[in-house]
């Protein structure tokens, strides 16, 4: 091979390796997540404090132990001698207070249910504000070995759990570590183009974004987003657990659970709809809250899930 051609080949290989390294660094640094105006944050981080679970979003205070799991709702023993109910859910399960911190998990339906069931049962809770069935699917994959092999599982769903879940991002936003949804649009600098290179390279997108900031010239470009649907996630959970879904209708009385029944049927998961008092707004945490329950509402859910367990 001629010397000039060899040098040209080496230069091409070096350039390719360098560009690949830059792109790998861009992905490692999560540069897409740094486009603040396109990043949907969930407030201060609700992620597990350690790195051992390797997930973008996990319930606060959750820890794996030699005997099972520790959660803000109490321990979950892998070798519990009685029966175990695994509760999956989101803010409708964990939040009956305004603050919603781990120390504020009081007057919630899993706690009421645990007291009602007594010492022959343990109620293990894997729930967090903002969770979607796809988050539970990911979480179960890494904690299943810390749960009893023989258990029953329920998941409390509400209206915003029935659609798709976009990919979660973990990043820093305004000086705080947060978890949020992958953005669906980003700003780009027209001079750098918005073609194949922009679509494929996170490093190029970030450089384009920074140039748009500096020059004030920008176009808003949609980016592909892969969603995990509720029925896909519920079906995957049901393959691993004897799962029953419970649906909490909106507290304004405008929702009778028709969509929830369709989603559950497509997922192959049995569904029960929580029967709310009349008017449903009487169990709302706040007058204009259409989703979250007050203490009386949490007792309603606990009583109905407890009666259903008694039927079995």
N, C-alpha and C positions, 0 to 999 in steps of 0.2 A: 504494500500500500504506500503510495507516495506520502512523503513527509507532510506536505501541506494539507492533504486530505485527512491524514491522521490527526493533525492538530485541530482541524476544523471539527472532526468527529469528537475529539476530547472536549473541545470547547462547548459543543452542543450537549454532550452528556453532562458536563459540569453545570451548564445553565439549566438543564432540565432538572438535575438533582437539587439545585438551589431553589428553583421555583417550587418544586415539590415540598421542600423543607419549609418554605415560607407559607405555603398553603396549609401544611400540617400544623404549623404554629398558629395560624389564623383560627383553625378549628379548635385547637387546644385552648386558645384564649377566648373562644366563644365571641368572636367579633360581631357576629350578627346580633347578639344580645346587648351590644353596647349602643345600639341605635335607640337611645332613650325614648324618643317621641313615638317609636313604633313598638316599644316594649310594654306589655301589659303586666304590671306588677301585682302581686297579691298582698302588698304591705310588707311588714317585717317578716323575715324568713320563718316558715313553718317547717323547715327541714330538720331532719335528725342531726343532732349536734356533732356526731362523729362521721367518719367516712366509711365505716365498715360495711354498711348496707349497699353502698354503690348506686343509690337511686337519686333522681333529681328532687323528689318530694316524698317525705315520709312523715308519719304522725310525730308531733313533738313529744319528747320524753320517752319514745319507744327505744328499748334496749333489749338485745338478746342476752340471755343468761344461761348458766349451766343447767337450770331447771325449767327453762321456758322463756317467757317474755316478761318484762316490766313495762307497764303503761301508766299514764296518769289515772286510769280507772282502777288500777290495782294489778297484782301479778296474774299471769296466766301460766298455770303449771302444766307441763307436758305430760306428767304422770298422775294427773288428778284422778282420784279413785271414783268420783261420781261422774255425772254427765256434764258435757261442755257445750255451751252455745257460743259460737263465734259471731260477733256483731260487726258488720261493715257499714260504713256510712260517711256522711260529710257533716257540714255544720248543723244539719237538722238533728244529728245524733249528739254532737259534742257541745253545742252552744245553747245554753238557756240564760246566759248572762250577757251583759253588754260588752265586757272586756274580752272574754273568750280565751284567757290565758290558761295554761295547764292547771294552775291552782284554782281556777274558777269553774272547773268541771264539777258542778254540783247540780242537783235537781234535774238530772237528765234521765231519759227513759231507761238506758241500760242499768244505771244504778238502782232505780226503782224496781226494775225487773229482777235484778240480782237479789234484792231484799225479799221480794215476793216469792222467788223460787226456793230460797233457803240454802242450807249448807250442802244439800245433795247435788247442787249445780254450781258450776263456775261460769260466769259470763265474761268472756274475753272480748275486748273492744279494740278494733283496729279502724279508727275513724279520725278524720281531720277536716277542718274547714277547707273548702275548695276541691275536695277529692271527687273523682269521677270513677266509674267502674274500672276504667283502664288503669288507674293508679292502684286500685286494689289488686288487679291482675298482676302488675309488676311486683307489688309488695308481697303477695302470697308466694311468689316464686322464691323469695329469699328467706321467708320465715316459716314456711310450711313444716320444716323439720323441728321447729320449736313448739309446735302446737300438738295437742293430742291427736293420735291417728283417728280415733272415733269421735266425731263431733257433728253437731248440726250447725248450719250457718244461715244467717239472715242478712240481707242488705236493705237498708232503708233508702229509697230513692225519692227524689223530688223532680220537678219539671226540668230543671237545668241539667239533670243527669241523663236525660233521654236522647240527647244528640251526640255529636262526635266530640272527641277530646283531642285537641291539638297537642303536639309535642311540647313538653315542658322544658324550660331553660333555667339554668342556675347561673346567676351573675350578680354583679354589684350595680345598684341603681341608686343614684343620689347618696352615695356613701354607705348604703346598707346592702347586705346580702339578701337577695330576694329570689323567690321562685315565681315564674309566670309562664304565660303562653307564648309560643313561638310567634313572632309577628307575621302578619300576612302581607305587609307592604313595607317598602323601604324607599328612602330618598336616594336618588342617583344623580351624578353630574353628567349632563348630556354629552359633554365633550369627550368623555371616556367611553361613551356608548353604553347600550343596554342589551347587547346581543348575547351570543353564546358564552363569551368569557365572563360577562357579568352574572349570568345565570348559574354558571358552574363554579365560580371561584369566590369563596367567602372573603379572601384577602382583597380581591379586586373590588368587591361590593363595599368593603369597609373604606378603602382608599377613595372610591367614588363618593361615598357618603361624606367623608371628611372634606373633600374638595367642594362638594355642594354646600357644606356649611361655610367654608371660607369665602366662596364666591357669591353665595346667595342665589346661584342658578341651580335649580333642582327640578327633577320630574319624580313623581311618585310611581314606583313600579311594584306590581303584585309579585309575590314570590310563591312558589309551590308549597303547599302545606299538606302533610299527610296526617289524616285524622284516624283515630281508632274509634269506631262506633260503639255505642252502648251495647247493642245486641252482640257484637263480636266479643267484647270484654265479658259480658254476662255469660255467654256461652262457654268461654274459656274458663271462667270461674266455676261454672257448673260441672265441667269435666273433672275438676279437682276436689270439689266439695259438694255435699248434699245441700244445695242452696235453695232457699225460698226468698223471693223478692217481696218487699212490702213497699207500697207506694203512698206517699203523703201528698194528698191533693193541695192545690193552692188554697190559702186561707181566705180568699175573697169569694169563694163559692162558685167561681167560673170554670172549675176544672173537675171533671168527673172520672178522670183516669183512663180515657179511651186510648190515648197515645201510649200510655204505660202498658196497657194490655197488649197492644200491637207489638211493642218492643219485646216484652217478655215472651210472647208467643213465638216471635221469630227467633229468639234466643233459646227457646226450649226450657224456660225457667218458670215454675209456678209462681203466680202473683196473687197477693192479697192487698186490698186497698184499705187504708186506715179509715174507719168510720168516724167522722168528726161531728161534734155537737152542732146544734143549730142555734145561732149562726156560727160558722167556722171561725169568724174573726174573734170570737170570744176566747179562743185559745192562742191568739197571736201574741208574740213576745212584745211587740209594740203595735199601736193602732194601724200604722201603714205598712206593716211587715206581712208579706203574703206567703212567707216560707217558714220562718222560725217560730217555734212554739214557746209559750210560757210554761211555768211549772205544771199547771193543770193539763196543758196539752201533752207534755211529756208523760204524765200519769196515764192519760188516755192511751197512748201508744204502748206503754208498759203493760197495761191491763189487757189489751187486745192480743199482744204477742204472747203474754203469759197464758191467756185462755186458749190460744191456738196450740201452744206446747202441751197444755193439759189434755187436749183432744187426742194427741199422739200417744 
